[in-house]
Amino acid sequence: MAYTPTVFSQLLAMISRERFQSIVERYKGDFHVRTYSCWSHLVVMIFAQVTDKESLRDLETALLSKKIPLSSWRVASAALNDLACQLDTQLENLSRRVS
């Protein structure tokens, strides 16, 4: 059986991982991050937009279902707590840069 990449995988392939990582390093986006990197956050947020998820609980349920191979997207974890903490951290960093 021939392998056919999913539309989501094709969408992620359009993003240069090296370029993204260089931007993250320049702005220290992964500073003090242990498990849930900026790349994981980007992949999860793109997934949420594409699949029209409306809440963190809905997003967590979809990501933890057996139908979605998180390892193939190079995403470390998809726990609700990780998502919420990352959103809080990103918002704090953004507010510091704006003010």
Helices and strands as residue ranges (DSSP letters): H 7-13, H 17-26, H 38-50, H 56-64, G 70-73, H 80-98
